Amino acid sequence: MKTNKLALTIIKIGGNIIDDPISLAKVLNDFSKIEGPKLLVHGGGKEASRIAEKLGLKPEMIDGRRITDNAMLDVVVMTYAGLLNKKITAQLIALQNLAIGLSGVDGNLILSKKKDNIVTDFGFVGDVISVNSDLLFKLIEQNMVPVFCAITHDGEGQLLNTNADTIASELAISLSKYYNVKLIYCFEKQGVLANTEDENSVILNINRSDYKDLLEKGAIHSGMIPKLDNCFYALSKGVQNIIIGHHSVITKQDSIYTTISL
């Protein structure tokens, strides 16, 4: 293990960015300009929902998480690990990155277990158990740029749909033993909003106490809750720096965004 850690940037992009070809192209272009080791994690829930509806399936979400039965699992695997992952990887290669499209299955990189929940059966949804950080480190040291989708496995042949924000945080945690990790969650807003109706109501810093208060007031959008839960967990496990903001933050250091702190 290196004693003088390099910086590693992990960018997670969500469905609204992926849905907009112009925004996606801008993000990937900016991501390509990041110097040093880097890694991209992408979601794609909206695309999966559209494809599911075309196939006559009704997407169902609870607390920002997708219910994944057998039929929906087929949809998310072919959408996340196939269509979207390869499109994004191809675009990054065109921008002169040595990109490699990955799921958690490949090289046993992310092992998960089926989510246990006594209230809601989320179906084939995974909670991460471990990350093969040694193999991932070797790939990055070969100047490869990993591009992760949100599909993992249980080690016994079962594929699992896993929250992309969780994937990003678990990768950040596992790689923090090799790098000083900066984790950036990018989406279409400037940051976490105090008022979802006011685009300018960005909360510049949220610590754990603030988060508890905001939850009690019902001031956090349901889709933001898993993201923030992952942020605080990652910080508690050694990740150095986490921010949430508009994708312009990748290249504009003076952008407005939300910093997450303990």
ChimeraX attribute file (.defattr): number of C-alpha atoms within 10 A of each C-alpha:
attribute: neighborCount
match mode: 1-to-1
recipient: residues
	/A:1	8
	/A:2	8
	/A:3	8
	/A:4	9
	/A:5	13
	/A:6	13
	/A:7	17
	/A:8	22
	/A:9	23
	/A:10	24
	/A:11	23
	/A:12	25
	/A:13	26
	/A:14	20
	/A:15	17
	/A:16	19
	/A:17	22
	/A:18	22
	/A:19	14
	/A:20	11
	/A:21	11
	/A:22	10
	/A:23	17
	/A:24	20
	/A:25	16
	/A:26	15
	/A:27	23
	/A:28	19
	/A:29	16
	/A:30	16
	/A:31	22
	/A:32	16
	/A:33	13
	/A:34	13
	/A:35	10
	/A:36	11
	/A:37	20
	/A:38	21
	/A:39	22
	/A:40	22
	/A:41	25
	/A:42	26
	/A:43	27
	/A:44	24
	/A:45	23
	/A:46	15
	/A:47	20
	/A:48	23
	/A:49	20
	/A:50	15
	/A:51	18
	/A:52	19
	/A:53	12
	/A:54	10
	/A:55	12
	/A:56	9
	/A:57	14
	/A:58	11
	/A:59	17
	/A:60	13
	/A:61	11
	/A:62	11
	/A:63	11
	/A:64	15
	/A:65	16
	/A:66	20
	/A:67	18
	/A:68	22
	/A:69	15
	/A:70	9
	/A:71	11
	/A:72	23
	/A:73	20
	/A:74	15
	/A:75	21
	/A:76	26
	/A:77	20
	/A:78	15
	/A:79	22
	/A:80	23
	/A:81	22
	/A:82	15
	/A:83	14
	/A:84	20
	/A:85	24
	/A:86	18
	/A:87	11
	/A:88	22
	/A:89	23
	/A:90	16
	/A:91	16
	/A:92	21
	/A:93	14
	/A:94	12
	/A:95	15
	/A:96	9
	/A:97	18
	/A:98	16
	/A:99	22
	/A:100	19
	/A:101	21
	/A:102	22
	/A:103	24
	/A:104	25
	/A:105	20
	/A:106	12
	/A:107	11
	/A:108	16
	/A:109	19
	/A:110	25
	/A:111	22
	/A:112	24
	/A:113	21
	/A:114	20
	/A:115	18
	/A:116	13
	/A:117	9
	/A:118	6
	/A:119	6
	/A:120	10
	/A:121	14
	/A:122	20
	/A:123	19
	/A:124	21
	/A:125	26
	/A:126	24
	/A:127	21
	/A:128	22
	/A:129	11
	/A:130	15
	/A:131	21
	/A:132	16
	/A:133	19
	/A:134	13
	/A:135	13
	/A:136	17
	/A:137	17
	/A:138	11
	/A:139	14
	/A:140	18
	/A:141	11
	/A:142	10
	/A:143	14
	/A:144	18
	/A:145	22
	/A:146	23
	/A:147	22
	/A:148	26
	/A:149	31
	/A:150	28
	/A:151	29
	/A:152	30
	/A:153	27
	/A:154	20
	/A:155	13
	/A:156	8
	/A:157	8
	/A:158	13
	/A:159	23
	/A:160	28
	/A:161	29
	/A:162	28
	/A:163	24
	/A:164	23
	/A:165	24
	/A:166	22
	/A:167	27
	/A:168	28
	/A:169	28
	/A:170	23
	/A:171	26
	/A:172	31
	/A:173	24
	/A:174	22
	/A:175	22
	/A:176	21
	/A:177	17
	/A:178	19
	/A:179	23
	/A:180	19
	/A:181	26
	/A:182	18
	/A:183	26
	/A:184	25
	/A:185	27
	/A:186	25
	/A:187	20
	/A:188	15
	/A:189	17
	/A:190	23
	/A:191	25
	/A:192	26
	/A:193	21
	/A:194	17
	/A:195	14
	/A:196	14
	/A:197	8
	/A:198	9
	/A:199	13
	/A:200	14
	/A:201	14
	/A:202	19
	/A:203	17
	/A:204	18
	/A:205	16
	/A:206	19
	/A:207	12
	/A:208	15
	/A:209	10
	/A:210	13
	/A:211	19
	/A:212	12
	/A:213	12
	/A:214	15
	/A:215	13
	/A:216	10
	/A:217	9
	/A:218	10
	/A:219	14
	/A:220	19
	/A:221	16
	/A:222	14
	/A:223	13
	/A:224	14
	/A:225	15
	/A:226	16
	/A:227	19
	/A:228	21
	/A:229	15
	/A:230	18
	/A:231	29
	/A:232	20
	/A:233	16
	/A:234	24
	/A:235	19
	/A:236	13
	/A:237	14
	/A:238	16
	/A:239	25
	/A:240	18
	/A:241	18
	/A:242	21
	/A:243	23
	/A:244	26
	/A:245	23
	/A:246	23
	/A:247	29
	/A:248	20
	/A:249	20
	/A:250	20
	/A:251	14
	/A:252	10
	/A:253	9
	/A:254	8
	/A:255	14
	/A:256	18
	/A:257	24
	/A:258	21
	/A:259	19
	/A:260	21
	/A:261	18
	/A:262	12
